[in-house]
Amino acid sequence: MIEAAGSQGEVVGVMAHELSHVALRHGTAQATKATKYEIGTLLGAVVGSIIGGNVGSAVAQGTQFGLGTAFLRFSREFEREADLLGSRVMAAAGYDPREMANMFRTIQQQAGAGGPQWLSSHPDPGDRYESITREATLLTVRNPVTDTRAFTTAQARLRRMATAPTTEDATREIAADATVPVAEGRLDPGRVAPPSSKYTM
């Protein structure tokens, strides 16, 4: 994220957005709402198995897909709420909320639209850009903060580093290490140490 960002404000925008999820207790709300959807999916599976055959299978799968799609709606609402609160947090901290909008534009340029919006738990980055930009026009930023030397130094250092390995690369490396005898003092990826017997409460 730091490497991809065009400014310090863009990184701050992502942080303000994620902190807003915490402040708005979206994780708790999502877990609470999930329960009724899980029950609905289970009922659909039961009804589908009672009906049986292709029709029963269609009922079970349709219930699962329909309820899953409805449940994604909450994620989109939460994303929009976090965008709005994050914009206000940024303005209060001296950062232009349009920097958050710029980061979503960067994400869109690098990753594309990512398929139809109704199948995504996150709103389309282009839609978010417009929404955040509208909100920014209503906010006042006093004593605007620009890129600090610490940010530009960190960004330059990250750009000089080797590319981080992908999950596939890391998995392949662990598999290769498993065939080599474990040297003294090296962590054996195939063995997890048991809990300490010295732990007391």
C-alpha positions as CSV (number, residue, x, y, z in Angstrom):
1,M,0.0,0.0,0.0
2,I,2.8,2.4,0.9
3,E,4.6,1.7,-2.4
4,A,1.4,2.1,-4.4
5,A,0.3,5.3,-2.7
6,G,0.8,8.6,-4.5
7,S,1.0,10.5,-1.3
8,Q,1.1,10.2,2.5
9,G,-2.6,11.3,2.5
10,E,-3.6,8.2,0.5
11,V,-2.1,5.9,3.1
12,V,-3.8,7.9,5.9
13,G,-7.0,7.5,4.0
14,V,-6.8,3.7,4.0
15,M,-6.0,3.8,7.7
16,A,-8.8,6.2,8.5
17,H,-11.2,4.0,6.6
18,E,-10.1,0.8,8.5
19,L,-10.2,2.6,11.9
20,S,-13.7,3.7,11.0
21,H,-14.8,0.1,10.7
22,V,-13.6,-0.5,14.2
23,A,-15.2,2.7,15.6
24,L,-18.5,1.8,14.0
25,R,-18.3,-1.8,15.3
26,H,-18.9,-3.3,11.9
27,G,-17.3,-6.6,12.8
28,T,-19.7,-7.1,15.7
29,A,-22.7,-6.1,13.6
30,Q,-21.7,-8.4,10.7
31,A,-21.3,-11.4,13.1
32,T,-24.7,-10.7,14.7
33,K,-26.5,-10.4,11.3
34,A,-24.8,-13.6,10.0
35,T,-26.7,-15.8,12.4
36,K,-30.1,-15.4,10.9
37,Y,-28.7,-15.9,7.4
38,E,-27.0,-19.1,8.5
39,I,-30.3,-20.4,9.9
40,G,-32.0,-19.5,6.6
41,T,-29.4,-21.3,4.6
42,L,-29.7,-24.4,6.8
43,L,-33.5,-24.3,6.4
44,G,-33.1,-24.1,2.6
45,A,-30.8,-27.1,2.7
46,V,-33.3,-29.1,4.8
47,V,-36.2,-28.3,2.5
48,G,-34.1,-29.1,-0.5
49,S,-33.2,-32.5,0.9
50,I,-36.8,-33.2,1.7
51,I,-37.9,-32.4,-1.9
52,G,-34.9,-34.3,-3.3
53,G,-33.7,-34.6,-6.8
54,N,-32.8,-31.7,-9.1
55,V,-35.6,-29.5,-7.8
56,G,-34.4,-30.0,-4.2
57,S,-30.8,-29.3,-5.2
58,A,-31.9,-26.1,-6.9
59,V,-33.9,-25.0,-3.8
60,A,-30.9,-25.6,-1.5
61,Q,-28.4,-23.9,-3.8
62,G,-30.8,-21.0,-4.6
63,T,-31.4,-20.3,-0.9
64,Q,-27.6,-20.3,-0.2
65,F,-26.9,-18.0,-3.2
66,G,-29.9,-15.7,-2.4
67,L,-29.1,-15.3,1.2
68,G,-25.4,-14.9,0.6
69,T,-26.1,-12.1,-1.9
70,A,-28.4,-10.4,0.6
71,F,-25.7,-10.7,3.3
72,L,-23.1,-9.0,1.1
73,R,-25.3,-5.9,1.0
74,F,-24.4,-5.2,4.6
75,S,-20.7,-5.2,3.7
76,R,-21.3,-2.6,1.0
77,E,-23.2,-0.4,3.5
78,F,-20.5,-0.8,6.0
79,E,-17.8,0.2,3.4
80,R,-19.8,3.4,2.6
81,E,-20.2,4.3,6.2
82,A,-16.4,3.7,6.8
83,D,-15.7,5.9,3.8
84,L,-17.8,8.8,5.2
85,L,-16.5,8.6,8.7
86,G,-12.9,8.1,7.4
87,S,-13.3,11.3,5.4
88,R,-14.3,13.2,8.5
89,V,-11.4,11.7,10.5
90,M,-9.0,12.7,7.8
91,A,-10.3,16.3,7.7
92,A,-10.1,16.6,11.4
93,A,-6.5,15.4,11.3
94,G,-5.5,17.9,8.6
95,Y,-5.6,15.6,5.6
96,D,-7.7,16.2,2.5
97,P,-10.3,13.4,2.2
98,R,-9.9,13.5,-1.6
99,E,-6.6,11.6,-0.9
100,M,-8.7,8.6,0.2
101,A,-10.7,8.9,-3.0
102,N,-7.4,9.0,-5.0
103,M,-6.3,5.8,-3.3
104,F,-9.5,4.1,-4.5
105,R,-8.8,5.3,-8.0
106,T,-5.3,3.8,-7.8
107,I,-6.8,0.5,-6.6
108,Q,-9.2,0.6,-9.6
109,Q,-6.3,1.3,-12.1
110,Q,-4.2,-1.6,-10.6
111,A,-6.9,-4.2,-10.1
112,G,-9.7,-3.2,-12.5
113,A,-13.3,-3.0,-11.6
114,G,-13.3,-6.5,-10.1
115,G,-16.5,-7.8,-11.6
116,P,-20.1,-6.7,-11.1
117,Q,-20.7,-4.7,-8.0
118,W,-23.6,-6.7,-6.7
119,L,-21.4,-9.7,-6.3
120,S,-18.7,-7.8,-4.4
121,S,-18.6,-7.2,-0.6
122,H,-16.9,-3.9,-1.5
123,P,-18.4,-1.1,-3.6
124,D,-16.8,-0.4,-7.0
125,P,-13.7,1.8,-6.4
126,G,-15.0,4.3,-9.0
127,D,-18.3,4.8,-7.2
128,R,-16.4,5.3,-3.9
129,Y,-14.2,7.9,-5.5
130,E,-17.3,10.0,-6.5
131,S,-18.9,9.5,-3.1
132,I,-15.8,10.5,-1.1
133,T,-15.2,13.5,-3.3
134,R,-18.7,14.7,-2.7
135,E,-18.3,14.3,1.0
136,A,-14.9,16.2,0.9
137,T,-16.6,19.3,-0.5
138,L,-18.6,19.5,2.7
139,L,-15.6,19.3,5.0
140,T,-13.0,21.9,6.0
141,V,-9.3,21.0,6.4
142,R,-7.3,23.3,8.5
143,N,-3.5,23.3,8.5
144,P,-3.2,20.7,5.7
145,V,-0.6,18.0,6.2
146,T,1.6,17.2,3.2
147,D,4.1,14.3,2.7
148,T,6.6,14.2,5.5
149,R,10.2,13.3,5.1
150,A,9.6,10.0,7.1
151,F,7.0,8.9,4.6
152,T,9.1,9.7,1.5
153,T,12.1,7.9,3.1
154,A,10.0,4.8,4.0
155,Q,8.5,4.7,0.5
156,A,11.9,5.0,-1.2
157,R,13.3,2.2,1.0
158,L,10.4,-0.1,0.2
159,R,10.9,0.5,-3.5
160,R,14.5,-0.6,-3.2
161,M,13.6,-3.9,-1.5
162,A,13.0,-7.2,-3.3
163,T,9.4,-8.0,-4.2
164,A,7.7,-9.9,-1.4
165,P,7.1,-13.6,-2.2
166,T,3.6,-14.6,-3.2
167,T,1.7,-17.2,-1.2
168,E,2.5,-19.7,-3.9
169,D,6.2,-19.0,-3.6
170,A,6.1,-19.3,0.2
171,T,4.2,-22.6,0.0
172,R,6.7,-24.0,-2.5
173,E,9.6,-22.9,-0.3
174,I,8.1,-24.6,2.8
175,A,7.5,-27.8,0.8
176,A,11.2,-27.8,-0.3
177,D,12.4,-27.1,3.2
178,A,10.4,-30.1,4.5
179,T,12.5,-32.5,2.4
180,V,15.8,-31.1,3.9
181,P,16.9,-32.2,7.4
182,V,16.2,-29.5,9.9
183,A,19.4,-27.9,11.1
184,E,20.1,-27.2,14.7
185,G,18.1,-24.2,15.9
186,R,16.0,-23.9,12.8
187,L,12.2,-24.0,13.0
188,D,10.7,-27.2,11.6
189,P,7.7,-26.1,9.5
190,G,6.2,-29.6,9.9
191,R,6.2,-29.6,13.7
192,V,4.4,-27.3,16.1
193,A,5.8,-27.1,19.7
194,P,3.4,-28.3,22.4
195,P,2.1,-25.7,24.9
196,S,4.4,-24.9,27.8
197,S,3.7,-26.9,31.0
198,K,5.0,-24.0,33.1
199,Y,2.0,-21.7,32.2
200,T,-0.2,-21.0,35.2
201,M,-3.3,-18.7,35.6
